[in-house]
Every structure is written in C-alpha cells, then in structure tokens.
Amino acid sequence: MTATLVAKNVSGGYAHRVLFDRLDLTVSPGDVVGVVGANGAGKTTLLRVLAGDLDPLEGTVTRSPSDAFVGWLPQEHERVDGETVGQYVARRTGCAAATAAMDAAAAALADESGDGADAYAAALDHWLATGAADLDERLPAVLADLGFGTGEDAPEEQLMTGLSGGQAARVGLAALLCSRFDIVLLDEPTNDLDLDGLARLEDVVQGMRGGVVLVSHDREFLARSVTRVLELDLAQHTNTVYGGGYESYLEEREVARRHRREEYEEYAEKKADLVARARVQREWSSQGVRNAMKKNPDNDKVRRKAASESSEKQAQKVRQMESRIARLEEVVEPRKEWVLQFTIGAAPRSSSVVSTLNEAALRQGDFQFGPVSLQVNAGERIGITGPNGAGKSTLLRLILGHAEPDSGTARLGADVAIGEIDQARGLFSGPEVLADRFEELVPEFTTEEVRTLLAKFGLRADHVGRATADLSPGERTRAALALLQARGVNVLVLDEPTNHLDLAAIEQLEQALDSYDGALLLVTHDRRMLANVNVDRRWHVEGGRVREL
C-alpha cells in the first residue's frame, strides 16, 4: 500500500512546556526525512505524535489512506523479562498486537449473541497486512543473515535480556527487515550497530516502499540516507524543512544563520542610529528654548513666542524620527544556541606501560576470546573496530583489569587513572538520584559544585533530583562526560561514546579528544568520528582475536 502522512500546524510537548509548534510536514512514499536538533528539542516527542502514541497539543496528523500501517521503533529496545527474540520481533513489528486483536475478534464472532463479522474481517485484513501469518517462517532466515547462529540453539528462542547491546541492535534491525509498515518512524536506529549493520540499515532505509522519518546523530548515515532534513531549533524555537540531503542542509543552515545575523545587525544598527538622532533632536529642542530665552531676557512675549516656535519645530523633528523608528520592521535577535563545551580532566602521567596482555584468554559461555598478546603505552591513541559480538568489550575489560583471564596474564601499569564511558553508561543507570550519585563518585566536590558542573552539561534542576535510571540515554551520556571533566584521567576508554549524543555534542567531544594527551582507547562505529579523531594505531577485533591494521 502506498501511504502518505501529513502533519498540519502541529504543536508537541507537555502541559508545562511546548517543544515545537506550527510544524507542517508531509511524508510521501520514497521520502526519507531526517529529524535533527539538540537533545531536548522534541525529536522523540515528534515521532510519538506522528505515530499516534501521543496526542499533539494542537494541530492534526492524518494518514492517507486512514488505515495506513505506521510503525514506530523507539531508540531503546524495551527488553521485557522473559521475552524471547521471536516475541520481541513480533511486538516490534506490530504482529503480536494484530494477532491479539484477531483472536479477540474471532472470540467475539464465535459468541452467538454478537455480530462481529465485520470486526473480524477488519482484524484479519490487518493481521495479514502486518505479515504475522508467516513471521515465524521468515524470522529465522533474517536472523541467520544478520549473523545469529542456527541449529539447536534457535536464535529466536534466546532471551532478549541475555543479549549484548550490539546483538539487541541487530535484533532491532531484524524487526525492521521483517516489518510490513507503510510508513516507518525510526528513533536512533544506528545505536550499537557495527559497520556491517550500518550498511544493511542504509540498504533497508533506501529500499523502503513507503516514507521514512528517522532521528539520528550518525552524520555519515544521514549523509547517505536522507532526502530531506527537518531541523528542530531549540534556541530559536523554530522548525524548518530543508530540501536536499544532509550535506545540503548543513550548507543551507549556515547560510540561513548568517543571513539572520546580518539582518538583525542591519536592523539594530539602523534603529540605534535613529534613536541617537531622536535623542539629539530632543536635546536641540531643549537647547533651542534656552537659547531663545537668553536672547530676549526682558521681553516675556518675545521669549514665549521664540520658545514655542523652537519647541514645536524640534518636537516635529523628534516625532518624525520616532515615526521612522516605529515603522522599522522588527528583526528578533537570533538566540545563541546552548552548546556543550568541556575538557577532559588531566591526571599526572602514568607509568610508560599502561597495560599488557600476554597470551590472555577468557571464555564467556560458548565464546572464546584470545589468546592475545598486546601492550598499551602511555599517551597512545588506539582506535578499535570490529563486528558486534567480536569481543571488543571483553578486550577492554581485560586491559582495564575488570576481568581476570582464564589463562595467560593481564597486568595494569602503575599510577593509572582511568576514565571510562561504557556502552551501557553503567555508572548512571541505577536508582540513585543523579546529584547523589555524582557526589558519591567525586566526594571532593561540594553539592553546589556538583550542581554547577552538571548544569554546564545541560543537566539542571529538573534532572539532578531524578533517579539516574529515569534519565534519557543522552542525559546519562552527558553525566558520564561531566564525570570525565571532574576527574583527572590519563587513560581514557570510550565504548561507543556517540550513542545518544546530539550532533553538536559529538563535535565538542571530538574537539576535547583533540586536546587530550593521555592514552586513548576508542571503540566506535561512527565513521565520521573515525575519520576526525587522530589515532596512532588501529586494532580490528573479530572472532575473539585482535589484528593490527
């Protein structure tokens, strides 16, 4: 089915805060609309509104035809205890809900007291449209193509809670491949995908029969995939649709921002000039009266007439000047966009050797990592790549001493001060209140210093009193970055650091890494970051082995 989604004059947000308003967007078959903007600008809220999961504050969202199947895939994988991969995919594709609706309609039809033939027919049509009829047959082949094992341990029977972040991301990709959506809404679909998964996702998005609206901070993915860009500008409180792809958007946005600044500066300069001239005219008016009185000190009649004529003449000039000011078309000053700015705290230099692995091997279930022998030296910058499940996180755990090898040795150097952002942002994922958790991690900071630092990272009063587990993934990532600034480190370990960060924050992270002079272990599938961050060495991890590139 070809379908169109139309948002007309839509406002979204919550009762206490409007995130965007007067938004117009039409998504037709073949459109791939990339939604960009700072964290908190309302990108996920917009997807929820378009999906029908959240009512707009104003405006309408319509589908043509009205029964078009719109699929929304949230950025977090919503793993449910006891849910298998197969059940998860059925839920994400809408097949589970369609099956439940058809079963309910069938039960109603079987009830002799009810007439549910029409309802059952509609439920059956929707069930067939979702692809639920043959999902169980299609899913194993899709999972196998994505690298999941087959045989006795059927991947569709594995529990979602037992999968790594990368594996869960691939299951999310499998759900997309198995879906039969007419219009697809994707929220951060690139998170945790390896390079092969990203290439597959790009192929899927480009081959979609219907329209796609996606939120992503992966610059290369945006450049390769989108046909238009919708920018939610948090600073200006505007929304703008840019035609063309991502690179075209960057150029047009820069031109538009420069023009807005030039228009405001021209307006401000002209207004300031007119205001200054009006002030001079008023001063001249007052001076003219005084001069007239000085010239005719003894003749009251002459004095009054001269003062009146002078005053009226100057007052007319003042009124003319004020009228010109009033007729100026006001240009609002562009607001300065909040940008995350930070540095990575430095610690005294560590020993010359940071970490050494000598024939180190570690078994985790059926997975064997190693044996590997390698050395990390002080100040070395190492980029690490490899497919999901290859052992990159295991390698980091061995290097940092978080895990003991089953055989071989792993030794950490002296005076090593480690700063780490792991994939799960584990330091900020528990029940503790954010401010309390941060004080626990940096006890030398006062409560006021903690709140001031967190505020610099966009985590203000409405964030610091919340449980860390209730924060968004982007907010947890910014808390982890704030911790890097608060602590002194000489070994920095970043595991997929760009996940959940907005574009401006990613660029700031790249700048911070450029000036950081300690050892760096960077695991990322962000192709732009791999190109922008200078590294001395490149390691590729695959099948539990490490190869130097």
C-alpha positions in Angstrom: 0.0 0.0 0.0 1.3 3.5 -0.8 0.6 5.8 2.0 1.1 9.5 3.0 1.4 11.0 6.4 0.5 14.7 6.9 1.2 16.8 10.0 -0.5 20.2 9.8 0.1 23.0 12.3 1.3 20.5 14.9 2.5 21.5 18.4 4.1 19.0 20.6 5.3 18.8 24.2 3.7 18.7 27.6 1.3 20.8 29.5 4.1 22.8 31.2 6.4 23.0 28.1 5.8 23.3 24.3 8.8 21.8 22.5 7.8 22.7 18.9 4.8 24.4 17.4 3.2 25.2 14.0 5.0 22.3 12.4 4.0 21.2 8.9 5.4 18.0 7.4 4.2 15.7 4.5 5.8 12.3 4.2 5.1 10.6 0.9 6.3 7.2 -0.5 10.1 7.4 -1.2 10.7 10.3 1.3 13.4 9.8 3.9 13.2 12.7 6.3 16.0 13.1 8.9 15.0 14.9 12.1 17.9 16.7 13.7 18.2 19.0 16.7 19.7 19.3 20.2 18.8 16.9 22.9 15.5 18.1 24.4 14.3 19.8 21.2 11.4 17.3 20.9 12.6 14.8 18.3 11.3 11.7 20.0 8.2 13.6 21.0 7.6 14.4 17.3 7.9 10.7 16.4 5.4 9.7 19.1 3.0 12.3 17.8 3.4 11.1 14.2 2.9 7.5 15.4 -0.3 8.3 17.2 1.3 7.3 20.5 1.0 10.9 21.9 -1.7 13.4 21.1 -0.5 16.8 19.7 -1.1 19.8 21.8 -2.5 21.5 18.7 -2.9 20.6 15.0 -3.6 17.3 13.3 -1.8 14.2 12.0 -3.6 12.4 9.2 -2.9 9.2 7.2 -4.0 8.6 3.6 -5.5 6.1 3.5 -6.7 6.2 7.0 -5.8 2.6 7.7 -2.2 3.0 6.7 0.1 0.9 8.9 2.6 3.3 10.7 5.4 1.6 12.6 7.4 3.4 15.3 10.6 1.8 16.5 11.9 3.6 19.7 15.6 4.1 20.4 15.7 1.9 23.5 15.0 -1.8 22.9 12.5 -2.1 25.8 13.7 -5.6 26.8 11.0 -7.4 28.8 11.9 -10.1 31.3 11.2 -13.5 29.9 10.6 -12.2 26.4 12.3 -14.1 23.6 13.8 -12.7 20.4 10.9 -14.0 18.4 8.3 -12.5 20.8 10.3 -9.2 20.8 10.2 -9.0 17.0 6.5 -9.9 16.9 5.9 -7.0 19.3 8.1 -4.5 17.4 6.6 -5.3 14.1 3.0 -5.0 15.3 2.3 -8.7 14.6 1.7 -9.5 18.3 -0.9 -6.8 18.7 -2.5 -7.7 15.4 -2.7 -11.4 16.4 -4.2 -10.5 19.8 -6.8 -8.3 18.0 -7.7 -11.0 15.6 -8.1 -13.6 18.4 -10.4 -11.2 20.3 -12.4 -10.6 17.1 -12.6 -14.4 16.5 -13.8 -15.0 20.1 -16.5 -12.3 19.6 -17.6 -13.8 16.3 -17.9 -17.2 18.0 -20.2 -15.7 20.6 -23.7 -16.3 19.2 -25.1 -13.2 21.0 -22.8 -10.9 19.0 -22.4 -9.9 15.3 -18.7 -9.5 14.8 -18.2 -10.5 11.2 -17.1 -7.0 10.1 -14.8 -6.6 13.1 -13.3 -10.0 12.4 -12.8 -9.2 8.7 -11.0 -6.0 9.5 -8.8 -7.6 12.1 -7.9 -10.4 9.7 -7.0 -7.9 7.0 -4.8 -6.1 9.4 -3.2 -9.3 10.6 -2.3 -10.3 7.1 -1.0 -6.8 6.3 1.4 -6.9 9.2 3.0 -10.1 7.9 2.0 -12.0 11.1 0.9 -15.0 9.0 4.4 -16.0 8.0 6.6 -14.2 10.5 7.7 -17.4 12.2 8.9 -18.7 8.9 10.7 -15.5 7.8 12.4 -14.6 11.0 15.0 -17.4 11.3 16.4 -16.7 7.8 16.6 -13.0 8.6 18.4 -13.6 11.9 20.8 -16.0 10.2 21.6 -13.5 7.5 22.4 -11.0 10.3 24.9 -13.4 11.9 22.9 -15.1 14.5 23.5 -18.9 14.9 21.1 -21.6 13.8 20.5 -25.1 14.9 19.5 -26.4 18.3 20.0 -23.1 20.0 17.5 -21.3 17.8 18.2 -17.6 18.0 14.5 -16.7 18.0 14.2 -18.6 21.3 17.0 -16.7 23.1 16.0 -14.2 25.8 16.4 -10.5 24.9 17.7 -9.8 28.4 20.7 -12.1 27.7 21.9 -10.2 24.6 24.6 -7.6 24.4 23.8 -4.1 23.2 25.2 -4.9 19.7 23.1 -8.1 19.5 20.0 -6.3 20.6 20.6 -3.7 17.9 20.8 -6.4 15.3 17.5 -7.9 16.5 16.0 -4.4 16.2 17.3 -4.4 12.6 15.7 -7.9 12.1 12.4 -6.4 13.3 12.7 -3.7 10.7 13.5 -6.2 7.9 10.5 -8.4 8.9 8.1 -5.4 9.2 5.4 -4.6 6.7 5.0 -0.9 7.7 3.6 1.5 5.2 5.4 4.4 6.9 8.3 3.8 9.3 9.4 6.1 12.2 12.9 5.3 13.4 14.4 6.7 16.6 18.2 6.4 16.7 18.3 3.2 14.6 22.2 3.3 14.3 22.9 2.9 18.0 25.2 -0.1 18.7 25.2 -1.3 15.1 28.6 -2.3 13.7 29.8 -1.2 10.3 28.1 -4.2 8.5 24.9 -3.5 10.4 25.0 0.2 9.4 25.5 -0.8 5.7 22.5 -3.1 5.9 20.4 -0.4 7.6 21.2 2.0 4.9 20.1 -0.5 2.3 16.9 -1.2 4.2 16.0 2.5 4.5 16.8 3.3 0.9 14.7 0.3 -0.2 11.7 1.1 1.8 8.5 1.2 -0.3 6.9 3.8 1.9 8.0 7.0 3.6 10.6 7.1 6.4 11.1 9.6 9.2 14.2 9.0 11.3 16.1 10.6 14.1 19.8 10.0 14.0 23.0 11.6 15.2 25.2 9.5 12.8 26.4 12.1 10.3 27.5 9.6 7.7 24.3 7.6 7.9 22.3 10.9 7.5 24.5 11.9 4.5 23.9 8.6 2.8 20.2 8.1 3.6 18.0 11.2 3.9 16.3 13.1 1.1 15.2 16.0 3.4 16.1 17.3 6.8 13.7 18.7 9.4 15.6 20.8 12.0 14.0 21.4 15.4 15.9 24.5 16.5 15.7 24.6 20.3 17.4 28.0 20.7 15.2 29.9 18.1 12.1 27.7 18.9 11.6 27.2 15.2 11.3 24.2 12.9 12.5 24.2 9.3 12.4 21.7 6.5 15.4 21.7 4.2 15.2 20.2 0.8 18.1 18.0 -0.4 20.3 15.7 1.6 22.2 16.2 4.8 25.3 18.0 3.3 23.0 20.4 1.5 21.2 21.0 4.8 24.5 21.9 6.5 25.3 24.5 3.8 21.8 26.0 3.7 21.6 26.2 7.5 24.9 28.0 7.7 23.8 30.5 5.0 20.4 31.0 6.8 22.1 31.6 10.2 24.5 34.1 8.6 21.6 35.9 6.9 19.6 36.0 10.2 22.6 37.5 12.0 23.2 40.0 9.2 19.6 41.1 9.1 19.5 41.6 12.8 22.7 43.5 12.8 21.5 45.8 10.0 18.2 46.4 11.8 19.9 47.0 15.2 22.4 49.4 13.6 19.6 51.4 11.8 17.5 51.5 14.9 20.4 52.6 17.1 21.2 55.4 14.5 17.6 56.7 14.5 17.3 56.5 18.3 20.5 58.5 18.6 19.3 61.1 16.1 16.0 61.4 18.0 17.9 61.9 21.2 19.9 64.7 19.6 16.8 66.3 18.3 15.3 66.3 21.8 18.5 67.9 23.2 18.4 70.5 20.4 14.8 71.2 21.2 15.6 71.9 24.9 18.7 73.9 23.9 16.7 76.0 21.4 14.3 77.1 24.1 17.1 78.0 26.5 18.9 80.0 23.7 15.7 81.9 22.8 15.2 82.9 26.5 18.8 84.0 26.8 18.5 86.2 23.7 15.3 88.0 25.0 15.7 88.1 28.7 13.4 91.2 29.2 10.6 90.6 26.7 8.2 87.9 28.0 6.1 87.9 24.8 9.1 87.5 22.5 10.5 84.9 24.8 7.3 82.8 24.9 6.9 83.0 21.1 10.5 82.1 20.4 10.4 79.2 22.8 7.1 77.9 21.4 8.3 78.1 17.8 11.6 76.4 18.6 10.0 73.8 20.7 7.3 72.9 18.1 9.9 72.8 15.3 12.2 70.4 17.2 9.3 68.4 18.6 8.1 67.8 15.0 11.5 66.5 14.0 11.5 64.3 17.1 8.1 62.9 16.1 9.2 62.3 12.6 12.2 60.4 13.9 10.1 58.3 16.3 7.7 57.6 13.5 10.6 56.2 11.4 11.6 54.0 14.3 8.1 52.7 14.7 7.9 51.9 11.0 11.0 49.8 11.2 10.2 46.1 10.7 11.4 44.5 13.9 14.0 41.7 13.5 14.3 39.5 16.5 17.9 38.9 17.6 18.9 35.2 17.0 19.3 33.5 20.3 22.6 31.9 21.0 22.3 28.1 20.9 23.5 26.3 24.0 26.5 24.2 23.1 28.1 21.6 25.3 31.7 22.8 26.0 34.0 20.7 28.1 37.5 19.4 28.5 38.8 16.1 29.8 40.4 16.4 33.1 44.1 15.5 33.2 45.9 13.4 35.8 49.7 13.0 36.3 51.3 10.8 33.7 51.1 7.1 34.3 53.9 4.6 34.0 55.3 4.2 30.5 53.3 1.0 30.0 49.6 1.3 30.8 48.5 -2.3 30.3 50.0 -5.6 29.0 48.2 -8.8 27.9 50.4 -11.9 27.4 48.6 -14.8 25.8 45.5 -13.7 27.7 42.3 -15.7 27.0 38.9 -15.6 28.5 35.9 -17.8 27.9 32.4 -16.5 28.3 29.8 -19.2 27.7 30.4 -20.6 24.2 32.6 -17.6 23.3 36.3 -17.8 23.5 38.3 -14.5 23.5 42.0 -14.8 22.8 44.7 -15.8 23.5 46.0 -12.3 22.6 49.3 -10.5 23.4 49.4 -6.7 23.2 50.6 -3.6 25.0 49.2 -0.2 25.6 51.7 2.6 26.2 51.3 5.9 27.9 49.9 8.6 25.6 49.0 6.1 22.8 45.8 6.7 20.9 44.2 3.5 19.7 41.0 3.1 17.6 39.2 -0.2 17.9 36.7 -1.6 15.4 35.0 -4.9 14.8 31.6 -6.5 14.3 29.1 -6.9 17.1 29.9 -9.8 19.4 33.6 -10.0 18.3 35.0 -9.3 21.8 35.7 -5.6 21.8 34.1 -5.0 25.2 35.9 -8.2 26.5 39.2 -6.8 25.3 38.6 -3.6 27.2 37.7 -5.4 30.4 41.0 -7.4 30.2 43.0 -4.3 29.5 41.5 -2.3 32.4 41.7 -5.2 34.9 37.9 -5.5 35.2 38.2 -9.2 34.3 40.9 -11.9 35.0 41.9 -14.1 32.1 41.3 -17.8 32.3 44.8 -18.3 31.0 47.8 -16.0 30.3 48.3 -12.8 32.1 46.9 -9.2 32.2 48.8 -6.5 34.0 47.9 -2.9 34.6 50.6 -0.3 34.9 51.3 2.0 37.9 49.7 5.4 38.5 46.9 4.6 36.0 43.9 6.9 36.4 41.1 5.5 34.2 38.2 7.4 32.8 35.6 5.2 31.1 32.3 5.5 29.3 30.9 2.1 28.7 28.2 1.1 26.3 25.5 0.8 29.0 26.5 4.1 30.7 26.6 1.8 33.8 27.8 4.4 36.3 24.5 6.2 35.8 21.8 3.6 35.4 20.7 2.8 39.0 18.0 4.0 41.4 20.2 6.7 43.0 19.4 10.4 42.4 21.8 11.9 39.9 23.2 14.6 42.2 23.8 12.0 45.0 25.4 9.5 42.6 27.7 12.2 41.2 28.8 13.3 44.7 29.4 9.6 45.5 31.8 9.4 42.5 33.6 12.7 43.2 33.4 13.1 47.0 35.8 16.0 46.9 33.1 18.1 45.2 30.5 20.0 47.3 26.8 19.8 46.4 26.9 23.2 44.9 30.0 22.4 42.8 28.2 19.2 41.5 25.1 21.0 40.6 27.1 23.8 38.8 29.1 21.3 36.8 26.1 19.2 35.8 24.3 22.4 34.7 27.2 23.1 32.3 26.3 19.8 30.7 22.7 20.7 30.3 21.6 18.7 33.5 19.7 21.3 35.5 17.3 21.3 38.4 14.7 19.0 36.8 17.5 16.4 36.1 19.7 16.4 39.3 16.8 15.3 41.5 15.8 12.3 39.3 16.9 8.7 39.6 19.7 8.1 37.1 17.8 5.1 35.6 14.9 7.6 34.7 17.2 9.8 32.7 17.3 9.6 28.9 20.2 7.8 27.3 21.6 11.2 26.1 21.3 12.6 29.6 23.2 9.7 31.1 25.9 10.1 28.5 26.3 13.8 29.4 26.5 12.9 33.0 29.4 10.5 32.1 31.1 13.2 30.2 30.8 15.6 33.2 32.5 12.9 35.3 35.4 12.9 32.8 35.9 16.6 33.3 35.6 16.3 37.1 38.1 13.5 37.5 41.7 13.6 36.4 42.4 10.8 33.9 45.5 9.6 32.0 43.8 6.6 30.4 40.5 7.3 28.6 38.3 4.4 27.4 35.3 5.2 25.3 32.9 2.5 24.1 30.5 3.8 21.5 30.6 7.3 23.0 28.5 9.0 20.3 25.4 6.9 21.1 22.6 9.2 22.2 24.7 12.4 21.8 23.4 15.2 19.6 25.4 16.4 16.7 26.8 19.5 18.5 27.9 17.4 21.5 29.6 14.9 19.2 31.6 17.7 17.6 32.5 19.0 21.1 33.7 15.5 22.1 35.9 15.3 19.0 37.4 18.7 19.9 38.0 17.6 23.5 39.7 14.4 22.3 41.9 16.5 20.0 43.4 18.4 23.0 43.6 15.3 25.3 47.1 14.0 25.6 46.7 10.8 27.7 46.2 7.2 26.4 43.0 6.7 24.5 41.1 3.5 23.7 38.2 4.4 21.3 35.6 1.9 20.3 33.3 3.3 17.7 31.3 2.6 14.6 30.8 6.3 13.9 32.5 6.6 10.5 32.9 10.4 10.8 34.4 10.1 14.2 36.9 7.5 13.0 37.9 10.0 10.3 38.0 13.0 12.6 39.8 11.7 15.7 43.6 11.3 15.3 44.8 7.8 16.4 48.3 6.3 16.4 47.1 2.7 16.0 44.1 0.8 14.7 43.0 -2.6 16.1 40.4 -4.7 14.5 38.7 -7.3 16.7 36.9 -10.3 15.1 36.2 -13.8 16.3 37.9 -13.2 19.6 41.2 -12.2 18.0 42.9 -8.8 17.7 44.6 -7.7 14.5 46.6 -4.5 14.0 45.6 -2.6 10.9 
